[in-house]
């Protein structure tokens, strides 16, 4: 009998984080999504062995980085073992029989509201916008409340789960709306699933975090360790170093595996002057869906 892989995520069933699980791990009968109230709960569930893996968003093409999860990387000794990019398309939900003219309030996660700001201003200029804990959760709240002056923003899958009609689709201000998720594990080994994410991967990506003394040219020297070896950097993110005001740690993604000769030499070079260096993981690089 095939064992079911348990994967923690933040949100309610129907959230894009749950969709990311299915996109990465495969059919729904092969994986057990475990909803969590917060990102902290996702990390704790994996760390404590309550779930096999976790999936969390790290950046959106419109809204930018999810800083909370970057901070949690530092607090937990977990490994990044995969990534998946999900096309985000927002829908506006209301109770049956409710039209746009009836809507006085729109609820959703604050990031979804921000990604639909211009569209909402055009469609519902007078409607109040109220952030809640989750996108799919906003549809669940609306269905339970029965409020006919309220609409909710979530993905299309929420329609099948909560039974509310969609007033309109494609609310996002920019159609090039994607969210990148990473897969958390207690082990650095890649997940045993052999889905499209791994099979289609032509190259790997490595994520690291490092800190340096605040000296002139320090960041230039760090980046030069990769530039000198023609290693492609795909992202750099700075976050405050807790306990040291105005000091920072840097999260860096680059193309290649940490154990590749060229990449290993770059990391050794960086390690010569970094005060802290940790490889979060090497994993197949995901491509954006069509």
Backbone as CSV, one residue per row, in Angstrom:
resi,resn,N_x,N_y,N_z,CA_x,CA_y,CA_z,C_x,C_y,C_z
1,UNK,0.848,-1.196,0.000,0.000,0.000,0.000,0.880,1.241,0.000
2,UNK,0.605,2.186,-0.881,1.422,3.385,-1.003,1.162,4.330,0.167
3,UNK,2.232,4.809,0.790,2.080,5.741,1.900,1.728,7.129,1.362
4,UNK,0.999,7.891,2.175,0.574,9.230,1.810,1.553,10.236,2.403
5,UNK,2.051,11.142,1.579,2.966,12.181,2.026,2.166,13.337,2.623
6,UNK,2.493,13.715,3.857,1.806,14.833,4.506,2.608,16.109,4.296
7,UNK,1.917,17.181,3.897,2.575,18.448,3.580,1.814,19.593,4.253
8,UNK,2.501,20.341,5.093,1.898,21.469,5.794,1.896,22.712,4.907
9,UNK,0.850,23.522,5.043,0.783,24.799,4.336,-0.039,25.772,5.155
10,UNK,0.126,27.056,4.916,-0.642,28.073,5.628,-1.899,28.403,4.833
11,UNK,-3.043,28.381,5.505,-4.284,28.760,4.839,-5.350,27.696,4.946
12,UNK,-6.444,27.946,4.232,-7.583,27.028,4.178,-7.518,26.209,2.884
13,UNK,-8.220,25.070,2.835,-8.327,24.346,1.569,-8.830,25.272,0.468
14,UNK,-8.195,25.179,-0.692,-8.529,26.061,-1.804,-7.559,27.201,-1.987
15,UNK,-6.648,27.388,-1.026,-5.644,28.443,-1.148,-4.603,28.050,-2.190
16,UNK,-3.905,29.039,-2.722,-2.878,28.747,-3.728,-1.718,27.952,-3.132
17,UNK,-1.499,28.068,-1.827,-0.465,27.239,-1.193,-0.818,25.759,-1.311
18,UNK,-2.104,25.439,-1.185,-2.527,24.048,-1.360,-2.354,23.626,-2.819
19,UNK,-2.671,24.527,-3.761,-2.473,24.225,-5.173,-1.004,23.958,-5.472
20,UNK,-0.109,24.708,-4.828,1.325,24.495,-5.015,1.728,23.086,-4.590
21,UNK,1.102,22.569,-3.536,1.388,21.201,-3.086,1.028,20.202,-4.180
22,UNK,-0.166,20.340,-4.753,-0.583,19.403,-5.801,0.296,19.535,-7.050
23,UNK,0.678,20.776,-7.383,1.521,20.979,-8.562,2.891,20.330,-8.390
24,UNK,3.392,20.315,-7.162,4.737,19.773,-6.937,4.716,18.268,-6.674
25,UNK,3.818,17.830,-5.787,3.858,16.442,-5.330,2.999,15.501,-6.163
26,UNK,2.126,16.039,-7.005,1.361,15.160,-7.870,-0.087,15.025,-7.454
27,UNK,-0.753,13.931,-7.883,-2.194,13.768,-7.687,-2.614,13.895,-6.227
28,UNK,-3.864,14.320,-6.037,-4.371,14.558,-4.694,-4.428,13.282,-3.855
29,UNK,-4.543,12.105,-4.486,-4.615,10.877,-3.705,-3.246,10.413,-3.226
30,UNK,-2.183,11.137,-3.630,-0.830,10.750,-3.224,-0.262,11.666,-2.146
31,UNK,-1.011,12.698,-1.779,-0.491,13.676,-0.832,-1.607,14.121,0.098
32,UNK,-1.232,14.425,1.337,-2.203,14.895,2.327,-1.841,16.316,2.730
33,UNK,-2.497,17.333,2.158,-2.245,18.710,2.587,-2.747,18.919,4.019
34,UNK,-1.946,19.577,4.836,-2.312,19.827,6.232,-2.372,21.339,6.445
35,UNK,-3.582,21.916,6.541,-3.688,23.373,6.710,-3.198,23.825,8.073
36,UNK,-2.522,24.971,8.093,-2.006,25.556,9.328,-2.459,27.010,9.408
37,UNK,-2.597,27.519,10.621,-3.075,28.882,10.806,-2.030,29.915,10.414
38,UNK,-0.752,29.635,10.658,0.314,30.612,10.412,1.497,29.950,9.734
39,UNK,2.388,30.786,9.181,3.636,30.263,8.617,4.486,29.622,9.708
40,UNK,4.482,30.202,10.899,5.234,29.616,12.018,4.788,28.185,12.274
41,UNK,3.468,27.940,12.179,2.945,26.597,12.399,3.423,25.624,11.327
42,UNK,3.581,26.112,10.089,4.095,25.253,9.012,5.511,24.797,9.344
43,UNK,6.366,25.741,9.702,7.753,25.402,10.035,7.808,24.470,11.246
44,UNK,6.997,24.738,12.261,6.985,23.891,13.455,6.511,22.479,13.129
45,UNK,5.513,22.355,12.262,4.982,21.035,11.916,6.045,20.162,11.262
46,UNK,6.869,20.775,10.403,7.938,20.008,9.751,9.065,19.737,10.741
47,UNK,9.469,20.752,11.489,10.566,20.602,12.444,10.278,19.505,13.467
48,UNK,9.046,19.453,13.958,8.664,18.498,15.002,8.262,17.136,14.444
49,UNK,8.295,16.987,13.131,7.970,15.700,12.532,6.489,15.411,12.421
50,UNK,5.638,16.421,12.610,4.198,16.216,12.462,3.815,16.045,10.992
51,UNK,4.599,16.662,10.097,4.382,16.543,8.651,5.700,16.198,7.972
52,UNK,5.609,15.516,6.833,6.822,15.139,6.097,7.501,16.350,5.477
53,UNK,6.699,17.255,4.923,7.227,18.434,4.245,6.343,19.640,4.552
54,UNK,6.829,20.796,4.163,6.043,22.014,4.210,6.211,22.766,2.911
55,UNK,5.212,23.551,2.544,5.286,24.400,1.358,4.892,25.810,1.766
56,UNK,5.776,26.788,1.489,5.505,28.180,1.856,5.864,29.097,0.692
57,UNK,5.137,30.211,0.540,5.498,31.177,-0.503,6.696,32.009,-0.072
58,UNK,7.543,32.359,-1.031,8.685,33.221,-0.716,8.664,34.528,-1.500
59,UNK,7.992,34.542,-2.655,7.892,35.807,-3.376,6.778,35.741,-4.410
60,UNK,6.195,36.918,-4.648,5.194,37.086,-5.683,5.719,38.075,-6.704
61,UNK,5.413,37.838,-7.970,5.961,38.680,-9.038,5.435,40.111,-8.977
62,UNK,4.318,40.337,-8.303,3.784,41.689,-8.150,4.038,42.244,-6.753
63,UNK,3.809,41.431,-5.736,3.886,41.916,-4.356,5.251,41.811,-3.709
64,UNK,6.199,41.091,-4.342,7.539,40.990,-3.774,7.680,39.837,-2.791
65,UNK,8.675,39.955,-1.922,9.057,38.856,-1.031,8.109,38.718,0.151
66,UNK,7.989,37.472,0.627,7.239,37.181,1.855,8.269,37.145,2.982
67,UNK,8.479,38.284,3.608,9.596,38.444,4.541,9.511,37.512,5.745
68,UNK,8.295,37.221,6.187,8.161,36.367,7.361,8.841,35.023,7.146
69,UNK,8.690,34.461,5.963,9.269,33.147,5.720,10.788,33.208,5.610
70,UNK,11.329,34.299,5.078,12.786,34.443,5.083,13.321,34.459,6.513
71,UNK,12.630,35.162,7.395,13.069,35.203,8.796,12.977,33.821,9.441
72,UNK,11.963,33.058,9.074,11.804,31.721,9.656,12.858,30.742,9.163
73,UNK,13.428,30.973,7.973,14.534,30.129,7.516,15.676,30.154,8.526
74,UNK,15.911,31.316,9.111,17.019,31.462,10.062,16.720,30.797,11.398
75,UNK,15.454,30.689,11.739,15.077,30.167,13.056,14.963,28.650,13.085
76,UNK,14.912,28.032,11.928,14.720,26.584,11.860,15.827,25.948,11.037
77,UNK,16.231,24.761,11.446,17.289,24.035,10.741,16.675,23.123,9.681
78,UNK,15.847,23.711,8.822,15.218,22.951,7.754,15.941,23.188,6.430
79,UNK,15.686,22.321,5.468,16.337,22.398,4.169,15.301,22.726,3.092
80,UNK,15.726,23.490,2.096,14.906,23.734,0.923,15.219,22.644,-0.090
81,UNK,14.202,21.879,-0.494,14.440,20.723,-1.369,13.637,20.803,-2.665
82,UNK,12.966,21.908,-2.895,12.212,22.041,-4.134,11.574,23.410,-4.225
83,UNK,11.145,23.758,-5.429,10.381,24.983,-5.622,9.344,24.752,-6.703
84,UNK,8.281,25.539,-6.658,7.229,25.456,-7.660,6.665,26.856,-7.840
85,UNK,6.370,27.210,-9.085,5.822,28.526,-9.410,4.387,28.355,-9.875
86,UNK,3.485,29.083,-9.256,2.056,28.946,-9.515,1.523,30.244,-10.118
87,UNK,0.791,30.113,-11.210,0.104,31.263,-11.808,-1.074,31.637,-10.915
88,UNK,-1.135,32.905,-10.519,-2.170,33.372,-9.604,-3.215,34.159,-10.390
89,UNK,-4.460,33.701,-10.314,-5.577,34.379,-10.983,-6.700,34.537,-9.963
90,UNK,-7.020,35.788,-9.630,-7.972,36.060,-8.563,-9.398,36.174,-9.082
91,UNK,-10.336,35.631,-8.296,-11.762,35.683,-8.602,-12.501,36.423,-7.495
92,UNK,-13.589,37.088,-7.855,-14.421,37.803,-6.888,-15.680,36.985,-6.621
93,UNK,-15.886,36.626,-5.361,-17.010,35.785,-4.952,-18.052,36.604,-4.197
94,UNK,-19.311,36.188,-4.323,-20.396,36.774,-3.548,-21.481,35.715,-3.365
95,UNK,-22.455,36.008,-2.521,-23.569,35.082,-2.331,-24.432,35.039,-3.595
96,UNK,-25.175,33.967,-3.795,-26.050,33.869,-4.970,-27.017,35.055,-5.048
97,UNK,-27.139,35.625,-6.242,-28.043,36.739,-6.455,-27.463,38.103,-6.173
98,UNK,-26.256,38.160,-5.598,-25.607,39.440,-5.291,-24.865,39.932,-6.529
99,UNK,-25.033,41.220,-6.876,-24.324,41.824,-7.993,-23.289,42.827,-7.517
100,UNK,-22.503,43.350,-8.450,-21.465,44.309,-8.090,-22.047,45.538,-7.389
101,UNK,-23.228,45.953,-7.789,-23.841,47.140,-7.190,-24.218,46.933,-5.727
102,UNK,-24.287,45.677,-5.288,-24.655,45.376,-3.900,-23.457,45.345,-2.961
103,UNK,-22.260,45.298,-3.520,-21.061,45.070,-2.710,-20.590,46.367,-2.074
104,UNK,-20.467,46.358,-0.749,-19.959,47.500,0.014,-18.648,47.180,0.720
105,UNK,-18.247,45.918,0.715,-17.034,45.495,1.419,-16.404,44.333,0.672
106,UNK,-15.078,44.339,0.560,-14.337,43.241,-0.064,-13.333,42.714,0.947
107,UNK,-13.343,41.406,1.175,-12.428,40.791,2.132,-11.507,39.804,1.420
108,UNK,-10.274,39.721,1.891,-9.306,38.733,1.408,-8.004,38.941,2.173
109,UNK,-7.014,38.116,1.876,-5.671,38.341,2.417,-5.144,39.661,1.870
110,UNK,-4.343,40.349,2.668,-3.898,41.691,2.267,-3.105,41.664,0.962
111,UNK,-2.367,40.581,0.703,-1.592,40.540,-0.537,-2.504,40.437,-1.752
112,UNK,-3.583,39.665,-1.644,-4.537,39.577,-2.755,-5.209,40.927,-2.987
113,UNK,-5.572,41.612,-1.919,-6.169,42.943,-2.058,-5.204,43.896,-2.753
114,UNK,-3.929,43.828,-2.372,-2.932,44.711,-2.981,-2.731,44.387,-4.451
115,UNK,-2.767,43.109,-4.824,-2.559,42.712,-6.209,-3.747,43.065,-7.100
116,UNK,-4.886,43.389,-6.482,-6.095,43.743,-7.239,-6.501,45.193,-7.020
117,UNK,-5.611,46.011,-6.520,-5.960,47.363,-6.083,-6.585,48.200,-7.195
118,UNK,-5.950,48.263,-8.346,-6.466,49.114,-9.421,-7.786,48.578,-9.971
119,UNK,-7.889,47.274,-10.098,-9.129,46.688,-10.605,-10.285,46.946,-9.650
120,UNK,-10.038,46.811,-8.347,-11.084,47.078,-7.365,-11.498,48.545,-7.389
121,UNK,-10.527,49.432,-7.586,-10.850,50.859,-7.650,-11.747,51.177,-8.835
122,UNK,-11.603,50.406,-9.901,-12.434,50.623,-11.086,-13.809,49.977,-10.939
123,UNK,-13.850,48.736,-10.438,-15.113,48.006,-10.346,-15.945,48.419,-9.134
124,UNK,-15.253,48.625,-7.985,-15.943,48.879,-6.716,-15.283,50.051,-6.002
125,UNK,-15.344,51.248,-6.572,-14.594,52.381,-6.019,-14.988,52.758,-4.600
126,UNK,-16.230,52.487,-4.195,-16.676,52.892,-2.862,-16.608,51.757,-1.841
127,UNK,-16.229,50.562,-2.262,-16.244,49.413,-1.356,-15.064,49.455,-0.380
128,UNK,-15.361,49.172,0.872,-14.314,49.058,1.890,-13.531,47.772,1.657
129,UNK,-12.225,47.832,1.905,-11.387,46.647,1.743,-10.882,46.214,3.110
130,UNK,-11.145,44.976,3.441,-10.821,44.473,4.776,-9.926,43.236,4.676
131,UNK,-8.675,43.324,5.142,-7.799,42.151,5.109,-8.204,41.111,6.150
132,UNK,-8.145,39.847,5.750,-8.398,38.730,6.656,-7.234,37.747,6.533
133,UNK,-7.319,36.635,7.242,-6.168,35.756,7.415,-5.777,34.960,6.179
134,UNK,-6.681,34.802,5.201,-6.401,33.888,4.098,-7.332,34.190,2.931
135,UNK,-6.912,33.864,1.709,-7.755,34.104,0.538,-8.934,33.128,0.506
136,UNK,-8.637,31.831,0.475,-9.728,30.858,0.484,-10.548,30.982,1.758
137,UNK,-9.886,31.338,2.846,-10.600,31.542,4.103,-11.605,32.673,4.025
138,UNK,-11.348,33.676,3.177,-12.298,34.779,3.045,-13.598,34.293,2.403
139,UNK,-13.510,33.361,1.465,-14.709,32.793,0.850,-15.461,31.930,1.866
140,UNK,-14.727,31.177,2.653,-15.340,30.382,3.715,-16.066,31.284,4.709
141,UNK,-15.430,32.392,5.089,-16.055,33.342,6.016,-17.330,33.936,5.418
142,UNK,-17.271,34.282,4.139,-18.430,34.873,3.482,-19.588,33.883,3.428
143,UNK,-19.298,32.626,3.089,-20.347,31.614,3.021,-20.998,31.405,4.378
144,UNK,-20.188,31.454,5.440,-20.719,31.233,6.785,-21.480,32.445,7.308
145,UNK,-21.061,33.643,6.910,-21.683,34.864,7.432,-23.013,35.183,6.759
146,UNK,-23.127,34.833,5.470,-24.341,35.142,4.732,-24.522,36.620,4.423
147,UNK,-23.464,37.389,4.489,-23.578,38.834,4.259,-23.717,39.132,2.764
148,UNK,-24.754,39.862,2.415,-25.033,40.153,1.015,-24.419,41.477,0.562
149,UNK,-23.729,42.169,1.466,-23.037,43.404,1.092,-21.541,43.184,0.942
150,UNK,-21.103,41.910,0.978,-19.673,41.584,1.027,-19.294,40.650,-0.116
151,UNK,-18.103,40.877,-0.654,-17.510,39.983,-1.647,-16.143,39.534,-1.132
152,UNK,-15.631,38.455,-1.678,-14.342,37.904,-1.247,-13.485,37.588,-2.461
153,UNK,-12.163,37.664,-2.285,-11.220,37.376,-3.366,-10.435,36.114,-3.035
154,UNK,-10.440,35.165,-3.976,-9.689,33.921,-3.802,-9.480,33.292,-5.175
155,UNK,-8.798,32.169,-5.185,-8.576,31.437,-6.425,-9.834,30.692,-6.869
156,UNK,-9.775,30.153,-8.073,-10.953,29.511,-8.671,-11.364,28.245,-7.929
157,UNK,-10.422,27.539,-7.322,-10.742,26.277,-6.649,-11.682,26.481,-5.463
158,UNK,-11.699,27.677,-4.884,-12.582,27.937,-3.746,-14.051,27.783,-4.129
159,UNK,-14.369,27.956,-5.405,-15.757,27.809,-5.852,-16.254,26.387,-5.614
160,UNK,-15.432,25.396,-5.930,-15.837,24.005,-5.763,-15.922,23.613,-4.292
161,UNK,-15.103,24.251,-3.453,-15.056,23.880,-2.045,-16.126,24.557,-1.209
162,UNK,-16.488,25.787,-1.549,-17.388,26.554,-0.690,-18.707,26.919,-1.366
163,UNK,-18.858,26.598,-2.651,-20.149,26.676,-3.315,-20.681,28.053,-3.627
164,UNK,-19.839,29.072,-3.616,-20.300,30.415,-3.949,-20.015,30.731,-5.418
165,UNK,-20.882,31.510,-6.055,-20.652,31.871,-7.463,-19.568,32.930,-7.598
166,UNK,-18.969,32.987,-8.771,-17.932,33.971,-9.088,-18.570,35.136,-9.838
167,UNK,-18.372,36.340,-9.312,-18.886,37.535,-9.985,-18.027,37.898,-11.191
168,UNK,-16.712,37.813,-11.042,-15.796,38.091,-12.154,-14.442,37.459,-11.859
169,UNK,-13.685,37.208,-12.920,-12.366,36.582,-12.815,-11.297,37.521,-13.349
170,UNK,-10.059,37.198,-13.038,-8.935,37.991,-13.522,-8.850,39.352,-12.874
171,UNK,-9.053,39.426,-11.553,-9.024,40.711,-10.856,-7.620,41.285,-10.713
172,UNK,-6.604,40.452,-10.858,-5.235,40.927,-10.647,-4.915,42.076,-11.613
173,UNK,-4.198,43.081,-11.098,-3.878,44.258,-11.905,-2.960,43.931,-13.076
174,UNK,-2.138,42.920,-12.909,-1.191,42.520,-13.950,-1.376,41.036,-14.206
175,UNK,-1.624,40.623,-15.450,-1.823,39.196,-15.712,-0.571,38.354,-15.472
176,UNK,0.592,38.985,-15.448,1.833,38.248,-15.167,2.005,38.126,-13.657
177,UNK,1.089,37.398,-13.044,1.041,37.291,-11.591,1.390,35.864,-11.180
178,UNK,2.562,35.678,-10.617,3.055,34.364,-10.228,3.563,34.414,-8.788
179,UNK,3.410,33.296,-8.088,3.987,33.158,-6.752,4.930,31.963,-6.739
180,UNK,6.099,32.182,-6.182,7.091,31.099,-6.048,7.031,30.525,-4.640
181,UNK,6.893,29.219,-4.568,6.847,28.493,-3.307,8.084,27.608,-3.186
182,UNK,8.524,27.363,-1.953,9.615,26.423,-1.716,9.121,25.291,-0.823
183,UNK,9.787,24.153,-0.953,9.432,22.953,-0.204,10.428,22.774,0.936
184,UNK,9.923,22.639,2.158,10.738,22.489,3.366,10.824,21.026,3.767
185,UNK,11.996,20.633,4.260,12.179,19.251,4.695,13.188,19.193,5.835
186,UNK,13.079,18.157,6.655,14.091,17.948,7.698,15.371,17.371,7.117
187,UNK,15.280,16.777,5.939,16.428,16.155,5.276,16.804,16.944,4.030
188,UNK,18.088,17.005,3.678,18.478,17.702,2.450,18.186,16.917,1.182
189,UNK,17.732,15.670,1.327,17.450,14.847,0.156,16.207,15.353,-0.562
190,UNK,16.199,15.234,-1.890,15.042,15.634,-2.673,13.863,14.720,-2.378
191,UNK,12.630,15.231,-2.466,11.453,14.382,-2.254,11.442,13.213,-3.219
192,UNK,10.917,12.067,-2.784,10.939,10.872,-3.636,10.019,10.958,-4.834
193,UNK,9.071,11.916,-4.810,8.161,12.027,-5.950,8.946,12.371,-7.210
194,UNK,8.479,11.865,-8.345,9.153,12.096,-9.624,8.202,12.792,-10.576
195,UNK,7.618,13.890,-10.094,6.638,14.615,-10.892,7.285,15.517,-11.911
196,UNK,6.449,16.358,-12.511,6.904,17.217,-13.603,7.963,18.205,-13.148
197,UNK,7.906,18.627,-11.875,8.862,19.612,-11.396,10.283,19.092,-11.508
198,UNK,10.495,17.834,-11.119,11.838,17.264,-11.181,12.173,16.801,-12.594
199,UNK,11.210,16.174,-13.245,11.490,15.609,-14.562,11.826,16.688,-15.574
200,UNK,11.209,17.880,-15.438,11.409,18.939,-16.429,12.579,19.856,-16.089
201,UNK,13.208,19.615,-14.946,14.269,20.521,-14.512,15.523,20.328,-15.358
202,UNK,15.989,21.417,-15.971,17.221,21.363,-16.758,18.407,21.891,-15.961
203,UNK,18.130,22.577,-14.866,19.206,23.107,-14.051,18.747,23.208,-12.599
204,UNK,19.725,23.381,-11.744,19.449,23.468,-10.319,19.639,24.904,-9.837
205,UNK,19.052,25.160,-8.681,19.208,26.433,-8.006,19.663,26.153,-6.571
206,UNK,20.475,27.042,-6.022,20.918,26.928,-4.637,20.555,28.200,-3.888
207,UNK,20.052,28.037,-2.676,19.720,29.163,-1.806,20.654,29.163,-0.610
208,UNK,21.212,30.321,-0.294,22.122,30.451,0.849,21.722,31.675,1.665
209,UNK,22.234,31.750,2.885,22.101,32.944,3.711,23.473,33.207,4.340
210,UNK,23.876,34.489,4.364,25.189,34.810,4.916,25.154,36.189,5.569
211,UNK,26.134,36.434,6.415,26.308,37.737,7.056,27.769,38.128,6.967
212,UNK,28.027,39.434,7.012,29.394,39.955,6.929,29.532,41.131,7.887
213,UNK,30.773,41.470,8.189,31.012,42.701,8.946,30.709,43.894,8.046
214,UNK,30.157,44.922,8.645,29.771,46.109,7.883,31.000,46.955,7.580
215,UNK,31.589,46.682,6.441,32.788,47.408,6.000,32.597,47.857,4.552
216,UNK,33.270,48.918,4.142,33.145,49.377,2.752,33.499,48.262,1.763
217,UNK,32.630,48.053,0.796,32.900,47.063,-0.249,32.608,45.634,0.133
218,UNK,32.031,45.391,1.332,31.823,44.010,1.778,30.855,43.269,0.853
219,UNK,29.739,43.899,0.511,28.770,43.227,-0.355,29.343,43.038,-1.760
220,UNK,30.119,44.008,-2.224,30.765,43.877,-3.534,31.670,42.651,-3.551
221,UNK,32.428,42.448,-2.494,33.314,41.283,-2.426,32.502,39.991,-2.422
222,UNK,31.375,39.991,-1.719,30.546,38.787,-1.658,30.005,38.428,-3.040
223,UNK,29.491,39.418,-3.737,28.935,39.152,-5.064,30.028,38.811,-6.072
224,UNK,31.213,39.378,-5.872,32.325,39.095,-6.782,32.726,37.626,-6.741
225,UNK,32.521,36.948,-5.598,32.851,35.529,-5.504,32.083,34.723,-6.547
226,UNK,30.903,35.196,-6.916,30.087,34.515,-7.925,30.325,35.091,-9.324
227,UNK,30.483,36.413,-9.399,30.693,37.053,-10.704,31.978,36.563,-11.358
228,UNK,33.028,36.382,-10.569,34.312,35.931,-11.105,34.215,34.539,-11.736
229,UNK,33.198,33.786,-11.346,33.038,32.418,-11.848,31.839,32.288,-12.779
230,UNK,31.300,33.427,-13.219,30.160,33.454,-14.155,28.963,32.664,-13.638
231,UNK,28.698,32.781,-12.342,27.544,32.114,-11.741,26.374,33.095,-11.734
232,UNK,25.263,32.659,-12.262,24.084,33.509,-12.412,23.352,33.645,-11.080
233,UNK,23.242,34.885,-10.578,22.496,35.158,-9.357,21.051,35.503,-9.755
234,UNK,20.081,34.825,-9.154,18.679,35.038,-9.522,17.928,35.891,-8.512
235,UNK,18.450,36.036,-7.293,17.757,36.852,-6.292,18.694,37.153,-5.134
236,UNK,18.567,38.370,-4.583,19.250,38.714,-3.343,18.270,39.485,-2.478
237,UNK,18.250,39.162,-1.211,17.298,39.741,-0.263,18.035,40.020,1.044
238,UNK,17.879,41.207,1.583,18.481,41.520,2.881,17.398,41.566,3.942
239,UNK,17.739,41.074,5.136,16.828,41.101,6.282,17.599,41.518,7.520
240,UNK,16.952,42.190,8.466,17.654,42.619,9.680,18.220,41.427,10.449
241,UNK,19.414,41.603,10.986,20.041,40.587,11.830,19.552,40.810,13.252
242,UNK,18.732,39.904,13.747,18.117,40.090,15.051,19.169,40.148,16.144
243,UNK,19.016,41.144,17.026,19.972,41.343,18.109,21.098,42.289,17.769
244,UNK,21.195,42.702,16.495,22.259,43.620,16.057,21.642,44.713,15.195
245,UNK,21.182,45.797,15.815,20.520,46.865,15.050,21.386,47.392,13.912
246,UNK,20.762,47.558,12.738,21.371,48.088,11.527,22.438,47.154,10.947
247,UNK,22.380,45.895,11.367,23.185,44.861,10.729,22.224,43.933,9.974
248,UNK,22.718,43.270,8.918,21.813,42.525,8.042,22.389,41.162,7.675
249,UNK,21.467,40.248,7.359,21.844,38.992,6.712,21.334,39.069,5.279
250,UNK,21.983,38.319,4.398,21.639,38.352,2.982,21.248,36.952,2.519
251,UNK,20.092,36.877,1.883,19.647,35.641,1.253,19.955,35.742,-0.237
252,UNK,20.567,34.706,-0.762,21.023,34.735,-2.152,20.635,33.434,-2.839
253,UNK,20.071,33.539,-4.032,19.787,32.386,-4.885,20.686,32.457,-6.104
254,UNK,21.272,31.331,-6.477,22.077,31.295,-7.697,21.843,29.990,-8.435
255,UNK,22.137,30.008,-9.730,21.943,28.839,-10.575,23.123,27.896,-10.399
256,UNK,22.817,26.636,-10.076,23.855,25.632,-9.877,23.646,24.889,-8.576
257,UNK,24.361,23.792,-8.433,24.299,22.995,-7.200,25.451,23.383,-6.301
258,UNK,25.225,23.308,-5.003,26.272,23.673,-4.056,27.492,22.780,-4.173
259,UNK,27.309,21.535,-4.634,28.445,20.624,-4.745,29.099,20.638,-6.122
260,UNK,28.608,21.471,-7.065,29.320,21.668,-8.321,30.670,22.331,-8.025
261,UNK,31.688,21.980,-8.779,33.033,22.486,-8.488,33.061,24.013,-8.482
262,UNK,32.504,24.628,-9.506,32.518,26.082,-9.620,31.767,26.748,-8.463
263,UNK,30.606,26.189,-8.131,29.797,26.752,-7.049,30.463,26.521,-5.694
264,UNK,31.079,25.369,-5.519,31.754,25.086,-4.256,32.912,26.049,-4.033
265,UNK,33.639,26.363,-5.106,34.739,27.326,-4.977,34.230,28.716,-4.639
266,UNK,33.080,29.097,-5.215,32.496,30.403,-4.899,32.082,30.457,-3.434
267,UNK,31.485,29.389,-2.931,31.065,29.355,-1.536,32.270,29.360,-0.597
268,UNK,33.335,28.646,-0.979,34.562,28.671,-0.175,35.144,30.075,-0.132
269,UNK,35.134,30.744,-1.289,35.621,32.117,-1.381,34.807,33.034,-0.463
270,UNK,33.475,32.923,-0.546,32.603,33.736,0.301,32.839,33.434,1.774
271,UNK,33.051,32.182,2.095,33.257,31.775,3.481,34.524,32.327,4.104
272,UNK,35.456,32.793,3.278,36.709,33.344,3.813,36.489,34.645,4.577
273,UNK,35.430,35.400,4.237,35.207,36.672,4.936,33.785,36.823,5.484
274,UNK,32.902,35.875,5.203,31.563,35.922,5.795,31.647,35.506,7.260
275,UNK,30.910,36.199,8.110,30.872,35.830,9.528,29.908,34.677,9.779
276,UNK,29.017,34.430,8.835,28.083,33.311,8.897,27.688,32.954,7.478
277,UNK,27.683,31.666,7.182,27.290,31.192,5.854,26.579,29.852,6.012
278,UNK,25.387,29.771,5.458,24.613,28.534,5.544,23.954,28.261,4.199
279,UNK,24.120,27.057,3.711,23.438,26.622,2.493,22.064,26.101,2.889
280,UNK,21.021,26.772,2.424,19.659,26.357,2.754,19.232,25.149,1.929
281,UNK,19.771,25.027,0.711,19.436,23.866,-0.089,19.735,24.054,-1.563
282,UNK,19.931,22.944,-2.267,20.047,22.913,-3.723,18.904,22.058,-4.247
283,UNK,18.207,22.543,-5.276,16.988,21.877,-5.729,16.743,22.205,-7.198
284,UNK,15.955,21.387,-7.894,15.671,21.663,-9.308,14.968,22.997,-9.468
285,UNK,15.421,23.758,-10.442,14.834,25.077,-10.699,13.506,24.919,-11.437
286,UNK,12.474,25.577,-10.921,11.153,25.487,-11.532,11.007,26.502,-12.653
287,UNK,10.183,26.178,-13.617,9.860,27.115,-14.676,8.446,27.645,-14.463
288,UNK,8.187,28.852,-14.943,6.866,29.437,-14.802,5.869,28.694,-15.671
289,UNK,4.653,28.466,-15.151,3.634,27.810,-15.983,3.212,28.703,-17.120
290,UNK,2.735,28.079,-18.188,2.286,28.859,-19.353,1.000,29.605,-19.006
